[in-house]
């Protein structure tokens, strides 16, 4: 049986522009889904980033700020 490598976080904070973040640990890919329908996949993302994002979601803190400062425009990406 294969290990499950996809982790999903649902962001329910009403002010967040982001609604979901998926992390595929086998491929080191982070997918970010926005409430307006946009979605992007980022490549070669270290697991520590997803761990920090998970903690931010649990604490109801800004995921968008972290992504802007550490992921967006810093890693290769493709629009989904």
N, CA, C and O atoms as a printed pandas DataFrame, in Angstrom:
     atom_number atom_name residue_name chain_id  residue_number  x_coord  y_coord  z_coord
0              1         N          UNK        A               1    0.841   -1.188    0.000
1              2        CA          UNK        A               1    0.000    0.000    0.000
2              3         C          UNK        A               1    0.884    1.249    0.000
3              4         O          UNK        A               1    1.864    1.316    0.742
4              5         N          UNK        A               2    0.547    2.219   -0.814
5              6        CA          UNK        A               2    1.330    3.446   -0.917
6              7         C          UNK        A               2    1.008    4.400    0.225
7              8         O          UNK        A               2   -0.117    4.455    0.721
8              9         N          UNK        A               3    2.039    5.156    0.630
9             10        CA          UNK        A               3    1.812    6.200    1.627
10            11         C          UNK        A               3    1.067    7.346    0.968
11            12         O          UNK        A               3    1.302    7.657   -0.199
12            13         N          UNK        A               4    0.184    7.962    1.703
13            14        CA          UNK        A               4   -0.529    9.133    1.194
14            15         C          UNK        A               4    0.412   10.321    1.287
15            16         O          UNK        A               4    0.925   10.631    2.362
16            17         N          UNK        A               5    0.640   10.983    0.163
17            18        CA          UNK        A               5    1.594   12.083    0.151
18            19         C          UNK        A               5    0.927   13.441   -0.008
19            20         O          UNK        A               5    1.598   14.471    0.058
20            21         N          UNK        A               6   -0.400   13.456   -0.220
21            22        CA          UNK        A               6   -1.091   14.726   -0.426
22            23         C          UNK        A               6   -1.752   15.181    0.865
23            24         O          UNK        A               6   -2.538   14.452    1.471
24            25         N          UNK        A               7   -1.422   16.388    1.271
25            26        CA          UNK        A               7   -2.008   16.995    2.462
26            27         C          UNK        A               7   -2.801   18.212    2.029
27            28         O          UNK        A               7   -2.337   18.995    1.200
28            29         N          UNK        A               8   -3.990   18.378    2.581
29            30        CA          UNK        A               8   -4.861   19.490    2.214
30            31         C          UNK        A               8   -5.230   20.304    3.438
31            32         O          UNK        A               8   -5.598   19.758    4.478
32            33         N          UNK        A               9   -5.127   21.620    3.300
33            34        CA          UNK        A               9   -5.575   22.549    4.337
34            35         C          UNK        A               9   -6.693   23.395    3.756
35            36         O          UNK        A               9   -6.540   23.973    2.680
36            37         N          UNK        A              10   -7.808   23.472    4.453
37            38        CA          UNK        A              10   -8.909   24.336    4.055
38            39         C          UNK        A              10   -8.857   25.577    4.925
39            40         O          UNK        A              10   -8.775   25.488    6.150
40            41         N          UNK        A              11   -8.904   26.729    4.286
41            42        CA          UNK        A              11   -8.811   27.997    5.006
42            43         C          UNK        A              11  -10.192   28.629    5.011
43            44         O          UNK        A              11  -10.720   29.010    3.966
44            45         N          UNK        A              12  -10.764   28.734    6.194
45            46        CA          UNK        A              12  -12.149   29.208    6.293
46            47         C          UNK        A              12  -12.255   30.650    6.788
47            48         O          UNK        A              12  -13.358   31.182    6.912
48            49         N          UNK        A              13  -11.116   31.283    7.072
49            50        CA          UNK        A              13  -11.151   32.670    7.536
50            51         C          UNK        A              13  -11.794   33.536    6.456
51            52         O          UNK        A              13  -11.334   33.549    5.315
52            53         N          UNK        A              14  -12.842   34.248    6.808
53            54        CA          UNK        A              14  -13.622   34.969    5.793
54            55         C          UNK        A              14  -12.849   36.067    5.078
55            56         O          UNK        A              14  -13.210   36.425    3.957
56            57         N          UNK        A              15  -11.798   36.615    5.683
57            58        CA          UNK        A              15  -11.037   37.681    5.041
58            59         C          UNK        A              15   -9.940   37.152    4.115
59            60         O          UNK        A              15   -9.384   37.908    3.318
60            61         N          UNK        A              16   -9.631   35.868    4.214
61            62        CA          UNK        A              16   -8.574   35.287    3.400
62            63         C          UNK        A              16   -9.008   35.202    1.940
63            64         O          UNK        A              16  -10.152   34.861    1.640
64            65         N          UNK        A              17   -8.081   35.517    1.035
65            66        CA          UNK        A              17   -8.338   35.359   -0.395
66            67         C          UNK        A              17   -8.043   33.927   -0.831
67            68         O          UNK        A              17   -8.392   33.525   -1.941
68            69         N          UNK        A              18   -7.405   33.169    0.038
69            70        CA          UNK        A              18   -7.020   31.791   -0.248
70            71         C          UNK        A              18   -8.014   30.862    0.427
71            72         O          UNK        A              18   -8.368   31.063    1.589
72            73         N          UNK        A              19   -8.465   29.843   -0.299
73            74        CA          UNK        A              19   -9.438   28.922    0.301
74            75         C          UNK        A              19   -8.850   27.548    0.597
75            76         O          UNK        A              19   -9.363   26.825    1.450
76            77         N          UNK        A              20   -7.768   27.180   -0.108
77            78        CA          UNK        A              20   -7.207   25.851    0.116
78            79         C          UNK        A              20   -5.740   25.822   -0.286
79            80         O          UNK        A              20   -5.324   26.499   -1.227
80            81         N          UNK        A              21   -4.962   25.024    0.447
81            82        CA          UNK        A              21   -3.564   24.783    0.121
82            83         C          UNK        A              21   -3.346   23.276    0.162
83            84         O          UNK        A              21   -3.687   22.619    1.146
84            85         N          UNK        A              22   -2.775   22.727   -0.915
85            86        CA          UNK        A              22   -2.437   21.305   -0.969
86            87         C          UNK        A              22   -0.927   21.174   -1.047
87            88         O          UNK        A              22   -0.260   21.975   -1.703
88            89         N          UNK        A              23   -0.386   20.161   -0.372
89            90        CA          UNK        A              23    1.046   19.895   -0.457
90            91         C          UNK        A              23    1.252   18.425   -0.764
91            92         O          UNK        A              23    0.794   17.558   -0.020
92            93         N          UNK        A              24    1.939   18.145   -1.855
93            94        CA          UNK        A              24    2.279   16.778   -2.229
94            95         C          UNK        A              24    3.726   16.546   -1.810
95            96         O          UNK        A              24    4.653   17.014   -2.470
96            97         N          UNK        A              25    3.912   15.823   -0.713
97            98        CA          UNK        A              25    5.257   15.627   -0.173
98            99         C          UNK        A              25    6.118   14.735   -1.070
99           100         O          UNK        A              25    7.342   14.863   -1.064
100          101         N          UNK        A              26    5.504   13.840   -1.836
101          102        CA          UNK        A              26    6.277   12.980   -2.734
102          103         C          UNK        A              26    6.902   13.788   -3.872
103          104         O          UNK        A              26    8.003   13.480   -4.329
104          105         N          UNK        A              27    6.195   14.817   -4.324
105          106        CA          UNK        A              27    6.671   15.644   -5.435
106          107         C          UNK        A              27    7.207   17.001   -4.987
107          108         O          UNK        A              27    7.755   17.745   -5.799
108          109         N          UNK        A              28    7.055   17.329   -3.706
109          110        CA          UNK        A              28    7.445   18.643   -3.163
110          111         C          UNK        A              28    6.750   19.779   -3.903
111          112         O          UNK        A              28    7.368   20.789   -4.242
112          113         N          UNK        A              29    5.442   19.595   -4.150
113          114        CA          UNK        A              29    4.646   20.600   -4.857
114          115         C          UNK        A              29    3.563   21.161   -3.946
115          116         O          UNK        A              29    2.868   20.427   -3.244
116          117         N          UNK        A              30    3.443   22.475   -3.978
117          118        CA          UNK        A              30    2.438   23.184   -3.194
118          119         C          UNK        A              30    1.437   23.805   -4.157
119          120         O          UNK        A              30    1.824   24.556   -5.052
120          121         N          UNK        A              31    0.155   23.500   -3.984
121          122        CA          UNK        A              31   -0.895   24.099   -4.811
122          123         C          UNK        A              31   -1.705   25.050   -3.949
123          124         O          UNK        A              31   -2.101   24.711   -2.834
124          125         N          UNK        A              32   -1.946   26.242   -4.476
125          126        CA          UNK        A              32   -2.679   27.273   -3.745
126          127         C          UNK        A              32   -3.924   27.625   -4.549
127          128         O          UNK        A              32   -3.837   27.976   -5.725
128          129         N          UNK        A              33   -5.092   27.526   -3.898
129          130        CA          UNK        A              33   -6.375   27.796   -4.539
130          131         C          UNK        A              33   -6.990   29.047   -3.921
131          132         O          UNK        A              33   -7.129   29.150   -2.703
132          133         N          UNK        A              34   -7.356   29.996   -4.783
133          134        CA          UNK        A              34   -7.934   31.258   -4.336
134          135         C          UNK        A              34   -9.453   31.217   -4.440
135          136         O          UNK        A              34  -10.008   30.469   -5.244
136          137         N          UNK        A              35  -10.115   32.022   -3.625
137          138        CA          UNK        A              35  -11.580   32.089   -3.642
138          139         C          UNK        A              35  -12.118   32.583   -4.980
139          140         O          UNK        A              35  -13.249   32.261   -5.346
140          141         N          UNK        A              36  -11.323   33.362   -5.717
141          142        CA          UNK        A              36  -11.791   33.890   -7.006
142          143         C          UNK        A              36  -11.612   32.895   -8.157
143          144         O          UNK        A              36  -11.882   33.229   -9.311
144          145         N          UNK        A              37  -11.158   31.674   -7.847
145          146        CA          UNK        A              37  -11.029   30.640   -8.861
146          147         C          UNK        A              37   -9.620   30.419   -9.382
147          148         O          UNK        A              37   -9.358   29.403  -10.025
148          149         N          UNK        A              38   -8.714   31.340   -9.122
149          150        CA          UNK        A              38   -7.328   31.151   -9.559
150          151         C          UNK        A              38   -6.689   30.025   -8.748
151          152         O          UNK        A              38   -7.072   29.767   -7.607
152          153         N          UNK        A              39   -5.708   29.361   -9.361
153          154        CA          UNK        A              39   -4.962   28.321   -8.666
154          155         C          UNK        A              39   -3.567   28.236   -9.279
155          156         O          UNK        A              39   -3.400   28.357  -10.492
156          157         N          UNK        A              40   -2.576   28.027   -8.429
157          158        CA          UNK        A              40   -1.192   27.932   -8.867
158          159         C          UNK        A              40   -0.515   26.766   -8.168
159          160         O          UNK        A              40   -0.822   26.436   -7.022
160          161         N          UNK        A              41    0.420   26.150   -8.894
161          162        CA          UNK        A              41    1.235   25.094   -8.318
162          163         C          UNK        A              41    2.672   25.598   -8.255
163          164         O          UNK        A              41    3.175   26.178   -9.217
164          165         N          UNK        A              42    3.325   25.376   -7.127
165          166        CA          UNK        A              42    4.710   25.789   -6.908
166          167         C          UNK        A              42    5.561   24.543   -6.721
167          168         O          UNK        A              42    5.144   23.591   -6.061
168          169         N          UNK        A              43    6.757   24.552   -7.306
169          170        CA          UNK        A              43    7.601   23.365   -7.357
170          171         C          UNK        A              43    8.806   23.464   -6.424
171          172         O          UNK        A              43    9.288   24.553   -6.114
172          173         N          UNK        A              44    9.279   22.286   -5.985
173          174        CA          UNK        A              44   10.471   22.156   -5.134
174          175         C          UNK        A              44   10.305   22.914   -3.823
175          176         O          UNK        A              44   11.206   23.633   -3.391
176          177         N          UNK        A              45    9.157   22.748   -3.202
177          178        CA          UNK        A              45    8.852   23.416   -1.936
178          179         C          UNK        A              45    9.249   22.491   -0.785
179          180         O          UNK        A              45    8.794   21.350   -0.713
180          181         N          UNK        A              46   10.089   22.986    0.103
181          182        CA          UNK        A              46   10.530   22.188    1.239
182          183         C          UNK        A              46    9.367   21.952    2.204
183          184         O          UNK        A              46    8.508   22.820    2.361
184          185         N          UNK        A              47    9.335   20.778    2.855
185          186        CA          UNK        A              47    8.256   20.455    3.797
186          187         C          UNK        A              47    8.101   21.478    4.923
187          188         O          UNK        A              47    7.000   21.658    5.444
188          189         N          UNK        A              48    9.184   22.144    5.301
189          190        CA          UNK        A              48    9.098   23.122    6.402
190          191         C          UNK        A              48    8.085   24.225    6.084
191          192         O          UNK        A              48    7.413   24.734    6.981
192          193         N          UNK        A              49    7.978   24.590    4.803
193          194        CA          UNK        A              49    7.012   25.629    4.437
194          195         C          UNK        A              49    5.587   25.163    4.714
195          196         O          UNK        A              49    4.780   25.918    5.257
196          197         N          UNK        A              50    5.274   23.915    4.341
197          198        CA          UNK        A              50    3.923   23.408    4.592
198          199         C          UNK        A              50    3.670   23.288    6.092
199          200         O          UNK        A              50    2.559   23.546    6.556
200          201         N          UNK        A              51    4.681   22.903    6.846
201          202        CA          UNK        A              51    4.524   22.804    8.302
202          203         C          UNK        A              51    4.185   24.164    8.910
203          204         O          UNK        A              51    3.333   24.256    9.793
204          205         N          UNK        A              52    4.845   25.206    8.443
205          206        CA          UNK        A              52    4.571   26.563    8.936
206          207         C          UNK        A              52    3.164   26.996    8.527
207          208         O          UNK        A              52    2.429   27.565    9.333
208          209         N          UNK        A              53    2.791   26.725    7.274
209          210        CA          UNK        A              53    1.445   27.080    6.798
210          211         C          UNK        A              53    0.390   26.359    7.629
211          212         O          UNK        A              53   -0.622   26.957    7.995
212          213         N          UNK        A              54    0.614   25.078    7.931
213          214        CA          UNK        A              54   -0.328   24.309    8.762
214          215         C          UNK        A              54   -0.521   24.967   10.119
215          216         O          UNK        A              54   -1.643   25.080   10.612
216          217         N          UNK        A              55    0.582   25.401   10.716
217          218        CA          UNK        A              55    0.509   26.056   12.028
218          219         C          UNK        A              55   -0.260   27.374   11.931
219          220         O          UNK        A              55   -1.067   27.689   12.805
220          221         N          UNK        A              56   -0.011   28.142   10.872
221          222        CA          UNK        A              56   -0.720   29.410   10.681
222          223         C          UNK        A              56   -2.220   29.184   10.546
223          224         O          UNK        A              56   -3.015   29.947   11.095
224          225         N          UNK        A              57   -2.615   28.135    9.814
225          226        CA          UNK        A              57   -4.041   27.823    9.651
226          227         C          UNK        A              57   -4.650   27.471   11.003
227          228         O          UNK        A              57   -5.736   27.946   11.338
228          229         N          UNK        A              58   -3.957   26.640   11.782
229          230        CA          UNK        A              58   -4.462   26.250   13.101
230          231         C          UNK        A              58   -4.638   27.457   14.014
231          232         O          UNK        A              58   -5.594   27.529   14.786
232          233         N          UNK        A              59   -3.709   28.402   13.919
233          234        CA          UNK        A              59   -3.746   29.591   14.778
234          235         C          UNK        A              59   -4.593   30.711   14.182
235          236         O          UNK        A              59   -4.695   31.792   14.761
236          237         N          UNK        A              60   -5.205   30.449   13.016
237          238        CA          UNK        A              60   -6.031   31.433   12.310
238          239         C          UNK        A              60   -5.256   32.727   12.021
239          240         O          UNK        A              60   -5.783   33.832   12.156
240          241         N          UNK        A              61   -3.994   32.553   11.620
241          242        CA          UNK        A              61   -3.147   33.688   11.250
242          243         C          UNK        A              61   -3.032   33.751    9.731
243          244         O          UNK        A              61   -3.475   32.836    9.037
244          245         N          UNK        A              62   -2.445   34.821    9.214
245          246        CA          UNK        A              62   -2.409   35.082    7.776
246          247         C          UNK        A              62   -1.511   34.114    7.010
247          248         O          UNK        A              62   -0.289   34.123    7.160
248          249         N          UNK        A              63   -2.139   33.287    6.196
249          250        CA          UNK        A              63   -1.412   32.389    5.305
250          251         C          UNK        A              63   -0.920   33.178    4.091
251          252         O          UNK        A              63    0.187   32.948    3.604
252          253         N          UNK        A              64   -1.742   34.105    3.607
253          254        CA          UNK        A              64   -1.382   34.903    2.437
254          255         C          UNK        A              64   -0.106   35.694    2.635
255          256         O          UNK        A              64    0.715   35.790    1.723
256          257         N          UNK        A              65    0.066   36.256    3.806
257          258        CA          UNK        A              65    1.277   37.033    4.091
258          259         C          UNK        A              65    2.503   36.133    4.026
259          260         O          UNK        A              65    3.522   36.503    3.441
260          261         N          UNK        A              66    2.404   34.949    4.628
261          262        CA          UNK        A              66    3.533   34.013    4.592
262          263         C          UNK        A              66    3.844   33.596    3.156
263          264         O          UNK        A              66    5.004   33.587    2.744
264          265         N          UNK        A              67    2.803   33.251    2.399
265          266        CA          UNK        A              67    3.007   32.840    1.012
266          267         C          UNK        A              67    3.631   33.966    0.191
267          268         O          UNK        A              67    4.518   33.718   -0.626
268          269         N          UNK        A              68    3.179   35.185    0.400
269          270        CA          UNK        A              68    3.728   36.332   -0.327
270          271         C          UNK        A              68    5.205   36.523   -0.002
271          272         O          UNK        A              68    6.010   36.791   -0.894
272          273         N          UNK        A              69    5.558   36.388    1.261
273          274        CA          UNK        A              69    6.941   36.632    1.682
274          275         C          UNK        A              69    7.888   35.479    1.361
275          276         O          UNK        A              69    9.085   35.706    1.182
276          277         N          UNK        A              70    7.376   34.235    1.283
277          278        CA          UNK        A              70    8.274   33.086    1.182
278          279         C          UNK        A              70    8.083   32.189   -0.041
279          280         O          UNK        A              70    8.982   31.412   -0.363
280          281         N          UNK        A              71    6.952   32.269   -0.728
281          282        CA          UNK        A              71    6.671   31.337   -1.825
282          283         C          UNK        A              71    6.416   32.053   -3.150
283          284         O          UNK        A              71    7.099   31.786   -4.139
284          285         N          UNK        A              72    5.436   32.960   -3.177
285          286        CA          UNK        A              72    5.060   33.632   -4.426
286          287         C          UNK        A              72    6.268   34.337   -5.033
287          288         O          UNK        A              72    7.011   35.024   -4.330
288          289         N          UNK        A              73    6.461   34.167   -6.326
289          290        CA          UNK        A              73    7.544   34.798   -7.087
290          291         C          UNK        A              73    8.941   34.390   -6.630
291          292         O          UNK        A              73    9.924   35.027   -7.008
292          293         N          UNK        A              74    9.039   33.332   -5.819
293          294        CA          UNK        A              74   10.345   32.866   -5.370
294          295         C          UNK        A              74   10.631   31.445   -5.851
295          296         O          UNK        A              74   11.782   31.008   -5.859
296          297         N          UNK        A              75    9.585   30.728   -6.249
297          298        CA          UNK        A              75    9.717   29.356   -6.740
298          299         C          UNK        A              75    9.077   29.260   -8.114
299          300         O          UNK        A              75    8.204   30.052   -8.469
300          301         N          UNK        A              76    9.533   28.267   -8.886
301          302        CA          UNK        A              76    8.901   28.015  -10.183
302          303         C          UNK        A              76    7.433   27.690   -9.955
303          304         O          UNK        A              76    7.076   27.018   -8.987
304          305         N          UNK        A              77    6.586   28.174  -10.856
305          306        CA          UNK        A              77    5.147   27.981  -10.683
306          307         C          UNK        A              77    4.476   27.748  -12.026
307          308         O          UNK        A              77    5.034   28.042  -13.083
308          309         N          UNK        A              78    3.265   27.214  -11.958
309          310        CA          UNK        A              78    2.406   27.129  -13.142
310          311         C          UNK        A              78    0.982   27.396  -12.696
311          312         O          UNK        A              78    0.582   27.058  -11.582
312          313         N          UNK        A              79    0.233   28.006  -13.590
313          314        CA          UNK        A              79   -1.179   28.265  -13.298
314          315         C          UNK        A              79   -1.968   26.992  -13.564
315          316         O          UNK        A              79   -1.747   26.315  -14.568
316          317         N          UNK        A              80   -2.878   26.673  -12.671
317          318        CA          UNK        A              80   -3.699   25.466  -12.833
318          319         C          UNK        A              80   -5.026   25.812  -13.480
319          320         O          UNK        A              80   -5.855   24.928  -13.699
